[in-house]
Amino acid sequence: MRIISIMNQKGGVGKTTTSVNMAAGLANQGKKVCLVDLDPQGHSSLHLGIEPVGNIPTAYDVFSGLKTLAETRQLVAKNLWVVPATLDLAATELELVDADNREIVLRHAIEKMAETEPFDYLIMDCPPSLGVLTINALTAANEVIIPLQPHFFALQGLSKLFETTALVRRRLNRGLKVSGIVMCLYETGTRLAADVTDDLSAFLNQSDPEAPWAAAKVFQSRIRRNIKLAEAPSYGQSIFDYSSSCPGAKDYGSLVEEIIADEQVDQVPLQNAA
C-alpha cells in the first residue's frame, strides 16, 4: 500500500484539488483508493459530495479513539472511499497536545485497517499548517507529494516543508521521502513558470543524497489553470466525472499515469518506517 501525504502549508495552491483528483484518477485506473480528509475545512469531503452532518463518523472520531478508519470511510465511487472531515477536527490540535504518542495515532489506525483490508493507495489531504494533524500524516506516510504554484514565494515556503519532512524522518519515520512536486495553477508559456520550474529542478539535482527529498522529481505533468477544476467541487464531483475531456482532466490523468509508473519503486513497509 502506498501511503501518500499531499501537503503544503500555503493555502490556495491546489492541494485539495490534487488530493481529490489524484485519488479519483487512480480509482478510475482500477486501484483501490482511500482518501483521508485531514483538513478541518473538509474541502476534500465536499468536493466528492460528502457533507458530514448529524452522527456521520469522521476523521475526528478516529483521533478521539471512538471509531476506526474502517468505520468512518464512505464509498463515493467505484474503488474510491473517503474518510470525511468537519470543523471538529480542529479540536484535535488541542486535545492531543499533551497526549502520549500523539504523533502516531493515525499510523496505528492505518495499520489496523490494513490488517483486514489493505488499499492500493491511501492518500491524505493535509491541512494548510504544520501542526499535529500534518505531523500524524507524515509519520504514517511512505511518501510526500507537494503541490506547488510556480511563484517565487512558493519556493521560499518549500524550504520550510523540506525542513519538516527532514525532522519527521529523523525522529518519527525513517522511511519518509518526498517523491515528487506537482506544479499547479501552471500558466503555460510564461517566463516565470518556466524559470521557477527550472530553479526547482536544479535545487533537487544538487540536494544532499541523504535528504528525504533527494530522489524527488518535478512531475512532467503540469496542472494548468482551468475553470472546470474550480467548478467541479460545487457539483460534488471529481474532474473526471464533471468534465472528462477538459484540460484539467487531461492534466490529472497524465499525473496519475506518472504515479502508477512509479509503483515499481521500492516502498518502505509501514511497520518498519519508525
Disulfide bonds with the S-S distance in Angstrom:
none
